[in-house]
Amino acid sequence: MKTDISLKHINKLAIPALISGISEPILSLTDAAIVGNINFNATESLAAVGIVTTFLSMLIWILGQTRSAISSIVSQYVGANELDKIKNLPAQAIFIITSLSLLIILGTYPFAKSIFKLYNASDLILNYCIDYYRIRVFGFPFTLFTIAVFGAFRGLQNTYYPMIIAILGSLLNIVLDIVLVYGIEGVLPAMNIKGAAYASVIAQFFMALLSAYYLLKKTVIPLKISFPFNKEINRFVLMILNLFVRTLALNVTLYFASAFATSYGAKYIAAYTIAINLWFLGAFIIDGYASAGNILSGKLLGGKEYSTLILLSNKLIKYGIILGVITASLGAVLYYPIGTIFTDDPEVLQAFYSVFYIVLLIQPLCALAFIFDGIFKGLGKMKYLRNVLLFSTFLVFVPVLFWLDYLDYKLYAIFIALTVWIASRGFPLIIKFRQIFMPLAKKN
């Protein structure tokens, strides 16, 4: 049976994936918005949330690649009509990744002060970073568990249940943020930045419970681990290793961006925190269609439907660019109100407004890069993804950032460097994809 790649079917996968995909940035954005409006030390608290969020995003993106690897393998077996052969793989993958997450907690908790000093945090900002991280890190295993379950759902061509889980988790986080950060007079004292951290951990635990429930009730995939390991575990581990190196390179970019912003002063890291979290939000919105590409490309590869795969890529390029333009346009219309959601500090707002237009302008470029990221992950081509990101980070982003920083461009240096970094990620993937699959489509 030929795979459906109509706009209706793509949207059926993309829109729920979009909603579920923004759950993690919404957790961080909610923390930033609530903390940025507390009654004292709001700028320092906002800066701390930004620094810790950058570090946590690095950890989540490194180990959260299980979602792509699980989705790729499961979708390819779905396309080949052989799902029974890998039913025990997701549980084994979840066991591996949650075990690693516990090691991460043990390895970072005692060294939080040293870690955030590397991000140029000092004095009050450093103390807030430590307070916030030492609570939020305990949500890490729950987040990775949820991400891995989402990968199994995606492989099964289902993004509906992850969407439900993400919506409920995000709503709970918003309510808890307001209650725990600001407190309830006469009932609960204001916990400020620590309250934001507790809210996130509770929401992450709740999402993990829901993920387990829906996977067990709505799919044939078990959560009970069984041995011996599935024959695909070696391919899974190799995918993870390639994505691990790739994500390390990605986080070199985020580390330098955050460290440079912090070195410019509190108002700059606060402005950077707002801008980069909005950039993440835009990226995750576009990632809905990247997820559709991930899900469908794996199935099409498994079914050897190469001509349909080319057609899918063309459609996703068009839809992604349109979505990028819409996102940028909405940001332009709400340009000034957006900043005031996060802070009322005039110096922070001035720094933010000076670079926010760059974040908006690169949304269509982000669409190209992220959609082909998704397609290559679905195809299991993790090695090429790794090589492209190593090139774009170390031969493009880092030299451009240091050069523009030398010219004293400050936040402009960071966001211009991010722009060329995105471009150097997207175009090589498009070229390579066509080199591989155009000949196969013609033969097909």
C-alpha positions as CSV (number, residue, x, y, z in Angstrom):
1,M,0.0,0.0,0.0
2,K,1.4,3.4,-1.0
3,T,2.3,5.7,1.8
4,D,0.0,8.8,2.1
5,I,2.0,12.1,1.9
6,S,-0.9,14.4,1.3
7,L,-0.9,17.8,3.1
8,K,-3.8,16.4,5.3
9,H,-1.8,13.4,6.4
10,I,1.4,15.5,6.9
11,N,-0.5,17.9,9.0
12,K,-2.0,15.0,11.0
13,L,1.5,14.1,12.0
14,A,3.2,17.5,12.0
15,I,0.7,19.5,14.1
16,P,0.6,17.2,17.1
17,A,4.4,16.7,16.8
18,L,4.7,20.5,16.8
19,I,2.7,20.8,19.9
20,S,4.5,18.0,21.7
21,G,7.9,19.2,20.5
22,I,7.5,22.6,22.2
23,S,6.9,21.1,25.6
24,E,10.5,21.4,26.8
25,P,11.1,25.0,25.5
26,I,7.7,26.0,27.0
27,L,8.9,24.7,30.4
28,S,12.0,26.9,30.1
29,L,10.1,29.9,28.6
30,T,7.5,29.7,31.4
31,D,10.3,29.6,34.0
32,A,12.0,32.6,32.3
33,A,8.7,34.6,32.0
34,I,7.7,34.0,35.6
35,V,11.1,34.4,37.1
36,G,11.8,37.6,35.1
37,N,8.9,39.3,36.8
38,I,9.6,38.5,40.5
39,N,10.0,41.4,42.9
40,F,13.7,41.4,43.5
41,N,16.9,40.4,41.6
42,A,14.7,39.6,38.6
43,T,17.5,40.2,36.0
44,E,20.0,38.0,37.8
45,S,17.3,35.3,38.3
46,L,16.4,35.5,34.5
47,A,20.1,35.3,33.6
48,A,20.5,32.2,35.8
49,V,17.5,30.4,34.2
50,G,19.0,31.2,30.8
51,I,22.4,29.7,31.7
52,V,21.0,26.6,33.3
53,T,18.5,26.1,30.5
54,T,21.4,26.2,28.0
55,F,23.3,23.5,30.0
56,L,20.2,21.3,30.5
57,S,19.3,21.6,26.8
58,M,22.8,20.3,26.0
59,L,22.2,17.3,28.2
60,I,18.7,16.7,26.9
61,W,19.8,17.0,23.2
62,I,22.8,14.7,23.7
63,L,20.9,11.9,25.4
64,G,17.4,12.7,24.0
65,Q,18.6,11.6,20.5
66,T,17.1,8.2,21.5
67,R,13.9,9.6,20.1
68,S,15.3,9.9,16.6
69,A,17.1,6.6,16.7
70,I,14.0,4.7,18.0
71,S,11.7,6.5,15.6
72,S,14.0,5.7,12.6
73,I,14.3,2.0,13.3
74,V,10.6,1.5,14.2
75,S,9.3,3.4,11.2
76,Q,11.5,1.5,8.8
77,Y,10.2,-1.8,10.2
78,V,6.6,-0.4,10.0
79,G,7.3,0.4,6.3
80,A,8.6,-3.1,5.7
81,N,5.6,-4.7,7.6
82,E,7.9,-6.3,10.1
83,L,7.2,-4.5,13.4
84,D,7.2,-7.8,15.4
85,K,10.9,-8.1,14.9
86,I,11.7,-5.0,17.0
87,K,8.9,-4.8,19.6
88,N,11.3,-5.3,22.5
89,L,13.8,-2.7,21.2
90,P,12.2,0.5,22.7
91,A,12.2,-0.9,26.3
92,Q,15.9,-1.8,25.9
93,A,16.7,1.6,24.6
94,I,14.7,3.3,27.4
95,F,16.6,1.2,30.0
96,I,20.0,2.3,28.5
97,I,19.2,5.9,28.3
98,T,17.6,6.3,31.8
99,S,20.6,4.5,33.3
100,L,22.9,7.0,31.7
101,S,20.8,9.9,33.0
102,L,21.3,8.7,36.5
103,L,25.1,8.8,35.9
104,I,24.7,12.3,34.6
105,I,23.0,13.4,37.8
106,L,25.8,11.8,40.0
107,G,28.5,13.4,37.8
108,T,27.2,16.9,37.6
109,Y,25.3,17.6,40.9
110,P,28.4,18.0,43.1
111,F,30.2,20.1,40.5
112,A,27.4,22.6,39.7
113,K,29.5,25.6,40.8
114,S,32.4,24.6,38.6
115,I,30.1,23.9,35.6
116,F,28.4,27.3,35.7
117,K,31.7,29.2,36.3
118,L,32.6,27.8,32.8
119,Y,29.6,29.8,31.5
120,N,31.2,33.0,33.1
121,A,28.5,33.1,35.8
122,S,29.6,34.7,39.1
123,D,28.4,36.2,42.3
124,L,24.6,36.2,42.7
125,I,23.9,34.8,39.2
126,L,26.2,31.8,40.0
127,N,24.4,31.2,43.3
128,Y,21.0,31.2,41.5
129,C,22.4,28.9,38.8
130,I,23.4,26.4,41.5
131,D,20.1,26.6,43.3
132,Y,18.0,26.2,40.2
133,Y,20.1,23.4,38.6
134,R,20.3,21.2,41.8
135,I,16.6,20.9,41.7
136,R,15.9,20.8,38.0
137,V,18.4,18.1,37.3
138,F,16.2,15.6,39.1
139,G,13.6,15.9,36.3
140,F,16.3,14.8,33.8
141,P,15.5,11.0,33.9
142,F,11.8,11.7,33.5
143,T,12.4,13.9,30.5
144,L,14.6,11.3,28.8
145,F,12.0,8.5,29.5
146,T,9.3,10.7,27.9
147,I,11.4,11.6,24.9
148,A,12.2,7.9,24.3
149,V,8.5,6.9,24.5
150,F,7.7,9.7,22.1
151,G,10.2,8.1,19.7
152,A,8.3,4.8,19.8
153,F,5.0,6.6,19.1
154,R,6.6,8.5,16.1
155,G,7.9,5.3,14.7
156,L,4.4,3.9,14.9
157,Q,3.3,7.0,12.8
158,N,1.4,8.4,15.8
159,T,2.0,11.9,17.2
160,Y,-1.4,12.3,18.8
161,Y,-0.7,10.8,22.3
162,P,2.7,12.7,22.7
163,M,0.7,15.9,22.0
164,I,-1.8,15.1,24.7
165,I,1.0,14.3,27.2
166,A,2.9,17.6,26.3
167,I,-0.2,19.8,26.6
168,L,-1.1,18.4,30.0
169,G,2.5,18.6,31.2
170,S,2.9,22.2,30.0
171,L,-0.4,23.3,31.6
172,L,0.6,21.8,34.9
173,N,4.0,23.5,34.7
174,I,2.4,26.9,34.2
175,V,0.1,26.5,37.1
176,L,2.8,25.3,39.4
177,D,5.2,28.0,38.3
178,I,2.8,30.7,39.3
179,V,1.9,29.1,42.6
180,L,5.5,28.1,43.7
181,V,7.4,31.1,42.4
182,Y,5.0,33.8,43.7
183,G,3.5,31.8,46.5
184,I,0.0,32.1,48.0
185,E,-0.3,34.7,50.7
186,G,-0.9,33.2,54.1
187,V,-0.7,29.6,52.7
188,L,2.6,29.1,50.8
189,P,5.7,31.4,50.9
190,A,7.2,32.6,47.6
191,M,10.0,30.2,46.5
192,N,11.2,32.5,43.6
193,I,13.7,30.7,41.3
194,K,13.6,27.5,43.4
195,G,9.9,27.4,42.9
196,A,10.3,27.4,39.1
197,A,12.7,24.5,39.3
198,Y,10.3,22.4,41.5
199,A,7.5,23.2,39.1
200,S,9.5,21.8,36.1
201,V,10.5,18.6,37.9
202,I,6.9,17.9,39.0
203,A,5.6,18.5,35.4
204,Q,8.4,16.2,34.0
205,F,7.5,13.4,36.4
206,F,3.8,13.8,35.5
207,M,4.6,13.6,31.8
208,A,6.7,10.4,32.3
209,L,3.8,8.7,34.1
210,L,1.4,9.7,31.2
211,S,3.9,8.4,28.6
212,A,4.1,5.0,30.3
213,Y,0.3,4.8,30.5
214,Y,-0.4,5.6,26.9
215,L,2.4,3.4,25.5
216,L,1.1,0.4,27.4
217,K,-2.6,1.0,26.8
218,K,-2.5,2.2,23.1
219,T,0.3,0.3,21.5
220,V,1.8,-3.2,21.2
221,I,5.1,-2.0,22.5
222,P,6.0,-3.4,26.0
223,L,7.9,-1.4,28.7
224,K,9.2,-4.5,30.4
225,I,12.8,-5.0,29.4
226,S,13.7,-8.5,28.0
227,F,17.0,-10.1,27.0
228,P,18.9,-10.9,24.9
229,F,19.2,-7.5,23.2
230,N,17.4,-7.1,20.0
231,K,19.5,-7.6,16.8
232,E,19.0,-3.9,16.0
233,I,20.5,-2.7,19.3
234,N,24.0,-2.3,17.6
235,R,22.6,-0.1,14.9
236,F,20.7,1.9,17.6
237,V,23.9,2.4,19.6
238,L,25.8,3.4,16.5
239,M,23.1,6.0,15.7
240,I,23.2,7.3,19.2
241,L,27.0,7.6,19.1
242,N,26.9,9.6,15.9
243,L,24.1,11.8,17.2
244,F,26.1,12.1,20.5
245,V,29.1,13.6,18.6
246,R,26.8,15.7,16.5
247,T,25.0,17.1,19.6
248,L,28.2,17.8,21.3
249,A,29.1,20.0,18.4
250,L,25.7,21.6,18.5
251,N,26.2,22.4,22.2
252,V,29.6,23.8,21.5
253,T,27.7,26.4,19.6
254,L,25.3,27.0,22.4
255,Y,28.1,27.1,25.0
256,F,30.1,29.7,23.2
257,A,26.9,31.8,22.5
258,S,25.9,31.7,26.2
259,A,29.4,32.2,27.5
260,F,30.1,35.2,25.3
261,A,26.7,36.8,26.2
262,T,27.4,36.3,29.9
263,S,30.8,37.9,29.6
264,Y,29.2,41.1,28.2
265,G,27.2,41.6,31.4
266,A,23.9,40.8,33.2
267,K,21.7,42.8,30.8
268,Y,23.2,41.0,27.8
269,I,22.8,37.5,29.1
270,A,19.2,38.3,30.2
271,A,18.5,39.7,26.7
272,Y,20.2,36.7,25.1
273,T,18.1,34.4,27.4
274,I,14.9,35.9,26.0
275,A,16.0,35.9,22.4
276,I,17.5,32.3,22.4
277,N,14.4,30.8,24.1
278,L,12.2,32.5,21.5
279,W,14.5,31.1,18.8
280,F,14.2,27.6,20.4
281,L,10.4,28.1,20.3
282,G,10.4,29.0,16.6
283,A,12.7,26.1,15.9
284,F,10.4,23.6,17.7
285,I,7.4,25.0,15.8
286,I,9.2,24.3,12.5
287,D,10.3,21.0,14.0
288,G,6.7,19.7,13.7
289,Y,7.2,19.4,10.0
290,A,10.7,18.1,10.5
291,S,9.1,15.4,12.7
292,A,6.7,14.5,9.9
293,G,9.7,14.2,7.6
294,N,11.4,12.0,10.2
295,I,8.4,9.7,10.6
296,L,7.4,9.4,6.9
297,S,10.9,9.2,5.5
298,G,11.8,6.1,7.6
299,K,8.6,4.4,6.5
300,L,9.2,5.3,2.8
301,L,12.8,4.0,3.0
302,G,11.6,0.7,4.7
303,G,9.0,0.3,1.8
304,K,11.6,1.4,-0.9
305,E,9.2,4.2,-2.1
306,Y,12.0,6.4,-3.3
307,S,10.0,8.6,-5.8
308,T,7.5,9.3,-3.0
309,L,10.4,10.2,-0.7
310,I,11.6,12.9,-3.2
311,L,8.1,14.2,-3.5
312,L,7.8,14.3,0.3
313,S,11.0,16.4,0.6
314,N,9.8,18.9,-2.0
315,K,6.5,19.3,-0.1
316,L,8.2,19.7,3.2
317,I,10.6,22.4,1.9
318,K,7.6,24.4,0.7
319,Y,5.5,23.9,3.9
320,G,8.5,24.6,6.2
321,I,9.4,27.9,4.5
322,I,5.8,29.1,4.6
323,L,5.7,28.2,8.3
324,G,9.0,30.0,8.8
325,V,7.7,33.2,7.1
326,I,4.5,33.0,9.2
327,T,6.4,32.6,12.4
328,A,8.7,35.6,11.5
329,S,5.7,37.7,10.6
330,L,3.9,37.0,13.9
331,G,7.1,37.9,15.7
332,A,7.4,41.2,13.8
333,V,3.8,42.2,14.6
334,L,4.3,41.4,18.3
335,Y,7.9,42.7,18.3
336,Y,7.7,45.0,21.3
337,P,5.0,43.3,23.4
338,I,6.9,40.1,23.4
339,G,9.9,41.5,25.3
340,T,7.7,43.0,28.1
341,I,6.3,39.5,28.8
342,F,9.8,38.5,30.2
343,T,11.1,41.7,31.8
344,D,10.4,45.3,32.4
345,D,14.1,46.3,32.7
346,P,14.6,48.9,30.0
347,E,18.3,48.1,29.5
348,V,17.5,44.4,29.0
349,L,14.7,45.2,26.6
350,Q,16.9,47.6,24.6
351,A,19.5,44.8,24.1
352,F,16.8,42.3,23.3
353,Y,15.1,44.5,20.7
354,S,18.4,45.2,19.0
355,V,18.9,41.6,17.9
356,F,15.4,40.1,17.9
357,Y,14.9,40.9,14.2
358,I,17.8,38.5,13.4
359,V,16.0,35.7,15.2
360,L,12.9,36.4,13.1
361,L,14.8,36.7,9.7
362,I,16.5,33.3,10.1
363,Q,13.2,31.4,10.6
364,P,12.9,30.3,6.9
365,L,16.5,29.2,7.0
366,C,15.9,27.2,10.1
367,A,13.0,25.5,8.4
368,L,15.3,24.1,5.7
369,A,17.9,23.0,8.1
370,F,15.5,21.4,10.6
371,I,13.3,19.6,8.0
372,F,16.3,17.9,6.4
373,D,17.7,17.1,9.9
374,G,14.4,15.3,10.5
375,I,14.5,13.5,7.1
376,F,18.1,12.3,7.6
377,K,17.3,11.1,11.1
378,G,14.3,9.1,9.7
379,L,16.6,7.6,7.1
380,G,19.1,6.6,9.7
381,K,21.9,8.7,8.0
382,M,23.3,9.9,11.3
383,K,27.0,9.8,10.2
384,Y,26.4,12.5,7.6
385,L,24.4,14.6,10.1
386,R,27.4,14.3,12.4
387,N,29.9,15.5,9.8
388,V,27.8,18.4,8.6
389,L,27.4,19.8,12.2
390,L,31.1,19.3,12.9
391,F,31.8,21.4,9.8
392,S,29.2,24.1,10.5
393,T,30.3,24.5,14.2
394,F,34.0,24.4,14.1
395,L,34.7,25.8,10.6
396,V,31.8,28.3,10.4
397,F,30.2,29.3,13.7
398,V,33.3,29.5,16.0
399,P,35.5,31.5,13.6
400,V,32.7,33.9,12.7
401,L,31.8,34.4,16.4
402,F,35.4,35.1,17.5
403,W,35.9,37.5,14.5
404,L,32.7,39.5,15.2
405,D,33.4,39.5,19.0
406,Y,36.8,40.9,18.2
407,L,35.0,43.7,16.4
408,D,33.0,44.3,19.6
409,Y,29.6,43.4,18.0
410,K,28.4,41.8,21.3
411,L,24.9,40.2,20.8
412,Y,25.1,41.0,17.1
413,A,28.2,38.7,16.9
414,I,26.3,35.8,18.5
415,F,23.2,36.0,16.3
416,I,25.0,36.7,13.0
417,A,27.2,33.7,13.7
418,L,24.1,31.6,14.4
419,T,22.6,32.7,11.1
420,V,25.6,31.5,9.0
421,W,25.7,28.4,11.2
422,I,22.1,27.5,10.3
423,A,22.8,28.1,6.5
424,S,25.8,25.9,6.6
425,R,23.8,23.1,8.2
426,G,20.8,23.1,5.8
427,F,22.2,23.4,2.3
428,P,24.7,20.5,2.4
429,L,21.9,18.2,3.6
430,I,19.6,19.2,0.7
431,I,22.4,18.5,-1.8
432,K,23.4,15.1,-0.3
433,F,19.8,14.0,-0.1
434,R,19.3,14.6,-3.8
435,Q,22.6,12.9,-4.7
436,I,21.5,9.8,-2.9
437,F,17.8,9.5,-3.8
438,M,17.3,11.0,-7.2
439,P,19.2,8.1,-8.9
440,L,17.2,5.6,-6.8
441,A,13.9,7.3,-7.7
442,K,14.7,7.1,-11.4
443,K,15.6,3.4,-11.1
444,N,12.4,2.8,-9.1
